[in-house]
Amino acid sequence: MTSGHPLKLYNSLGRRIEDFMPRAETVGLYSCGPTVYGYPHIGNMRAYVFADTLRRALRWKRYPVKHVINITDVGHAVAETNLGEDKLEAAAERERRSVEEIAQHYTQAFFDDLTALNILPADEYPRATAHVDAMIEFAAELESTGFAYRIPTGLYFDTSRSSGYGELGLIDVAGQLEGARVEQIAGRRNKTDFALWRAEASDQRRAMRWQSPWGWGAPGWHLECSVMSMHFLGSHFDLHTGGVDHRELHHVNEIAQSEAFLSDGERWVRYWLHNEFLQFNAGKMSKSEGGTVRVSDLADKGYHPMAYRLFLLGGHYRMPLDFTTDALEQTRATMRRLVARIEALRPLPQVVDQAMAGDAAGDDKRAAEILDQVDAAISADLNTPQVLALLQEALKDQDLTEPGRKVVVSAVEALLGLQLGTASQADFEQRRSRDDFSAADIGEIEQLVAARASARAERDWARADVIRQELAQRGIELTDTPTGTTWAPQLDG
């Protein structure tokens, strides 16, 4: 049972803020997971930091939650009429591994990034390949009730039978034109109809294939999420999350096939939440477009994963974020300052939810006021920038006692998962590598170091200091030893 401010969320279904009212005691939360044909990039991971923030907010409000994230280990066809061009199969051919090895390798890479970003483990991570039989049964039911029809390329869902089709995506079905994004498929009745089952052509043999009433082939992309979410969360559940790119197609088709299958007149899922894109070089990050900057790549450059998590939480999940090195530098420095202040407060009290925070605050009225403000912020559609602002204020608030300050930090940690109770300042120090300098830069630096050595040998201390300052401005730190002077990129603080 929730307490404090009512949780309000922006529901993409209707494009409005709504009070969150769960169907049952345990909240059902489903998040669209990765297709495991390549490494997840930092833009992909925004969706899971967002879903984790939602889950932490629900926990803060004392809602029991069951969270499911699917693993798509059945490849998506590049085109529905060319089923041999499959992303997993293409990756397997490119890397000279089996499709199963590709799926396992990139699934583990996804799990590694979840751990690095301190994302709470989901309760279930179902693999699509383990539920194909159930998908076939689901599709057969839709065919038997007239919601699906056969054509040579497979079984298709008839969107004209779906009342309100496209509502989530605000799709103007009648006015939608055939175009580059709408494939011409022989026998398809409506341009919005989509594949439930993708059949092999007579001259094809996929690496991943199953026998079905419609011949050998593989399930359509949208089918797996309907089947697996219902299997683990029941016919109806509360929350479905994903990137905004799913809002106009994937989730629209999930709703259509699920509500047709259930045919009970109820909304399949009431709340649909979508995070915006991470922008990179003024465009959406995409694996298919070569956007392959990973969390581990940032770590290799000296950026702790919590600096990236802070970067994401510093913007609202429904706003596009522009990823730049300068922005990441700022959040790295911010994390270092936060940790420097918080280290003196450790150990922090154990706080998971609002009730625990209130108990820990006791009679500290100022702490109670700030905790109420934190609750108001996270309850206002997960306003994480405001929560961070309140943390900054609390760390400087002269009216807040040290025990009260500890409680506020613990409450923010419970909501934002930044490892505030364990991270060290050293985690957010970044030393540039010599690899960051060009050969010409290195040559100039070494000339200056040699010139300073000459000045020191001539006891021209003023000139030596001028050269040291010039090197410092270039980001170079000098170390004088009895055997000479060495240089290295400065350690930032």
N, C-alpha and C positions, 0 to 999 in steps of 0.2 A: 504494500500500500504506500502510495506516494505521500510526501509531506512537503511543507514549504510552498513555493510557487508552483503553479501547475505547469507541466511540461508542454510547451507549444512547439510544433514542428511544421516546416513548410512542406505541404503535400503537393507533389508534382501533379497528382490527379486532382485537377481543379485550380492549380497554381495559387494556393492560399495557405496562410498560417492556420493551423487547427490545433485544438486541445488534443493531446494524446490520451486515448481511452482504450486500453487493451481489451481484447475479447475474453481473456481468461486470466487466471492467476499468473501463469507463466507466459511471458512475452515471446512470441515466435519472430525471429529475425533471420532473414535470408539475404545473403550478399552474393552477387554474381562473382564467381571466381575466375582464375586465369585459364586461357587456352595454352597448354604447356608445350609450345613448339619453339620457344625462345626465352631468353632471360627477361624477367620483368624489369622495366625501366622505372625511373623515379616518378614518372607521370602515372604509370599503372598503380604505384603504391599509394598514391594520394587517396584512392578509393578505400583502401583498407585502414589507413590512419583515420579517415572520416568515419568508417563503420565502427572502428574501435572507440572513437570518441562518443558516438551514439550509444554504444554498449556501456561505456563507463558512466555516461549520464543516466542511463536506465538503472544501473547498479546504485549510483548515488541516490536515486529516488526510491531505492529499495524494491525495484521490480525484479523478480526472478526472470532470467533470460535464457533461452535456448538459441544459440547462434549456429547457423549452417553456412559454410562457404563451399561451393562446388569446385571440383577440379575437372576441367574439360580436357579429357585425354582421348577424345574422339575428334579427329581433325575437322575443321570447317572447310568446305569446298570453296575454292576461289570463285567459282561460278557454278550455279546450280545445274547448268547443262553440261558441265565438264568436270565430272566427279573424280577424274584421275588427278586433277590439280588440287591437291589437298595440302594444307599447311604442315601438318605433322609428317605426312609422307615426303613432302618436299624437303623438310629439315632432315629427315632420316637419310634421304639420298645425298643431300649436301654434306652431311657429317659422317656418312658411311656407318651408320648405326641402325639398329632396328627401331621401329616406331615405338615399341615398348621401352627401349632404352632411352630414347629421346624424351618420352613422357616422364619417366622416372627421374631423369637428370634435371629437367626444368621444373618439375614439381618440387624437388628438394631445394633448388635455387629459390623458388618462391617462399618456401618455409624458412630458409635462411634469412631472407629479407624481412619476413614477419618478425622473427626473433630479434634481428638487429634493430628494428624500429620499435621494439617493446610493445608489440601488438598482442593483446590477450588471445590465447589460443581459442579457436572456435570449438564448439562441442562436437561438431561433425565436419569432416572434409570428404564427402562422398565423391567417388570417381565415376564419371559417366559410363565407362565401360562395364561397371558392375551393375548397371541398371538398364541395360538395353532391352532385356526381355520385358520389363515393366513399360518401357517406352513403346514397344510394339503393341502391347495390350492396350495402352492408352490411345494410340493412333487407330487401332482397330475399332475401338469403341466410338471414336469420332466418325469413322467411316460408316459404321452400322447405323448411326443416328442421323446420317445425312450431312454432317458438317465437313466431310472430306470426300475427295474424288480421286480416281486413278487417271494418270496419263503416262505416257512412255517413260518419262524421267522420274516417276515416283508417285507418292501420295501427297496431295495438296489440300491445305485447309481452305475452305470456301469462305472468304471474309464477308461475302454478301449476306451470309447467314448469321453473322455476329452483330447483334444490336449494339450500336455505339462504338463500332470498331474505330480505333484511332483516337479515342477521347484523351488518353494519357498524353499522346504526342501532339495533340491539337492538329491532327491530320485532316485536311480537306479531301476526303476520298473521291468525291464526285469531281472535284476540280483538279485532281492530281494528273499530271501529264506523263505519258511515257517518255522516258529520257535516258540519259546515260546511266543513271543509277537504277533504272528499272529494266530488268532483263527481259528480252523477248523469249517466251517459252511456249513452244507449240502445245496447244491444248489447254493452256491455263485460262480459266474463265474470267478472272479479274486481275488487274495489274498488281493488286495488293496481296493476292493469294500467295502462300508460302509453303515450302516443303516440310511435311511431317516425316517423310521417308524419302531418301535420295537413292534411287535405284541405279544399279550398274547398267551400262550399255552392254550389248552382246560382245563387244570387242574389248571390254575393260575387266580388270581384276584388281580390286583394291587390296592393299595390305591389311586394312582393318575392314572386315565385312561380316555381315550377319545374314542369315536366312530369315525371310519374313513372308507374310502373305503377298507382298508386292515384289517378291524376288530378292536376290542378293543385293545388299547395299548397306547404308548406314543411316542413323537417325538424323533428322534436321537439327540445326543448331538450337532452336528455341525449345524443342521438346524436352531436353534433359532437365532444364530448370523447373518446369512445371512438375515433372514426375518426381524428381528428387526432393524438391521442397515439400510437396504433399506427403511423401514417404516419411520424412523426418519431423515435419511440423504440423501435419494434419491438413485436411481439405482447405481450411481457411486459416490464415495467420495474420499477424499484425503489420509487420514492416518488411519492405523489400528495398534494398539499396543497390546502387551501381553508379557508374559514371554517366554523365549527362548524354554521352553518345548512345547509350542504351534506351533513352527515353522515347525516341521517335520510331524505333523499329523493334528491337529485341524485346523490350518489355511490353510494347503494344501487342506483339504476337503472343507472348506468354499469357497475357490477360485473355486474349480472344480464345485461345485453345483451352485454357483452364476453365473459363466460365462456361464454355460450350460443353466441356466434359462433365462438369458438375451439374449444370442445368438446374440450379436451385434458386435462381433469381437473386442471389446475393453477390456482393462484390467479393471476388476471390481474395484480394488483399486490399486493406483499406488505405494504408499509408505507403506512398512511394517517395523515396528520398534519393536525390541525385547530387553528386559532387561535380563541380565544374572542372574544366581542363587545367592542367599545368601547361603553360605556354613556354616554348623554347624557341628562341630566335623568331619570335612573333608568330609562331604557329603551334598547333597542337602537337604534343609528343606522341609518336606512334611507332610501334615496333616495325610495322610494314614500311614506314618511311625512314627507317634507319635510326630512330631515336632510341639509342641503347645505353644511355648513361644509367648506370646501376648504383644502388646504395653502396655497394662495395667499391665502386669507382670513386665515389666521394670520399670514402674512408681512406683509400689509397692516396688521395690528395691531401689528407690530414683533417678531413671534416668528420667529426663524430656523428653517427646516425641521429643522435638527439638534437644536433644542430639543424639537421634537415627536418626532423619532426617539428621542432620549434618554428622553422620557416613555414611549414604548412599550417600550423595552428595559429600563426600570426595573421593569417587571412581567413575570412569566413569561407566555409566549405562551398557555398553557392556562388562565390566570386572567382573568376579566372585569376590565376597567379602567374606572374612572369618570373621564370627562373633565371637568375643571373648569379655569377660568382660574387659580385658585390653584395647582393642580397644575402647570400649564404654566409659571406664574411661577417655581415652585420649580426646575423643570428648566432653565429659561432661566438662572437665577442659578447653578445647579450647572455648566452648560456654561461660563459666563463664568469661574468659579473654576478649572475644569479647564484651560481654554485659557490663563488667566493663568499657571498653573504650567508648562504645557507649552511655551509660547512660548520660554522661556529654554533649552529643550532642543533646539530645532531647529537644523539639519536632523536629522530622524529617519532611522535606517537603514531600508533597504528590507526589509520583512518581509511575506511572504504566507502562509507555512505554518509548521508547527511545526519542521520541519528547518531552515529559514532562521533562525528565532528562536534555535534552539539554537546554530547556527554563529555568529550575531552575539553571543550571550552569552559564548561562549568559556569561559574558566575562572572566570567570575564565578558562584560557587556560590549566592549569594543570589538573583541574577537567575534562575538555573536553577530554584531552588525555587519562585519565584513563577510562572515560566512553567509549571511542572508543575501548580501550583494552578489557573492559568487554563485549562490543558488539561483538568483534571479537571472544572472547572465547566462548560465548554462541552460536554464529553462527556456530562454528566449531563442529557440531554434539554434542551440549550440553555439552561443556567441563566445567562441574561444578567444578572440582578440581582447574582449572585455575582461575575461577571466585573467588573462596575462597582465593586463593593466592593473587589475586589483592586486595581483601578487606583487607587482613592482611597488605599488603604493604601500602595501602592508609591510614590506621589508624596510621601508623608511619611516613608517608611522611611529612617532614618538609617544603616542598615547596607547600603543599596543604593548602589552607585557611580553616578555620572552616566551612564557608558556603559550600565550595566545598566538604569538607569531608562529610558533611551531605547529599549532593546530591548523592555521590558515595554509601554511606551506604543504602540510600533509593532505589537506582537502584538495588543493590545486593539483597535487601529484596524483591523487586518486582519479581526478577528472581528465588530466592531460597526459599522464604517463611519461613524464620527461626524465625519470630517474633522478629526481631532485634529492632523494635521500641517500643516494649511493654514488653518483657521479663525482669525479674530482676535477679540480681546475686543470690538471694536466691533460684531461680528456679533450679539452677545448683549446689547447695550445697548438698552433700550427707552425711548423718550420718548413719554409720553402726548400725545395731541392735544387741542387745545381742544374738539374735537368730543366728547370723552369727558365734558365738563362740561355740566351743564344751564345754561340761561339764568340761572336764579336763582343757581347757583353762581358763574358768571362775574360777575354783578352784585356778589355779596358779596366776591369776590376783588378786584375793582377798587375797591370801597369801602375795603378794608383797605390796598391799595396807596396810595390817595390819603391815607388817615389816616397812614400811615407817612411819606409825603412831607411832610405837615404837621408831624409830630413832628420830622423832620430839619430842616425849615426853622426850627422853634422851638428847635433844638439840644437837644431832649428825647431824647437817645440811648438812654436806658433804655427808654422807651416804643417807640421805633423798633425796638429789638432784640426786644422782646416781640412786636410785630406780625410781624417777620420770622420768628420761631420759630413763630408760629401759622400763617403761610402755609406754612412748611416742613412742618408736620404735615399740611397739606392736600395736600402733594405739589407745592408751587409753588416755583419757583426765581426769585429776583430778580436783575436786572442793573442796577446803577447806572451811568449815563452822564452826561456833562456836560449833556446836554439833558433828562435825566429818568430815570425808572425803568421798565423793561419787565419783564414776567413771562412765564413759560413753565412747562409741566409739568416736573417734575424728571426728570433723566436717571437711571434706576435703575442700580444696580451690584450 
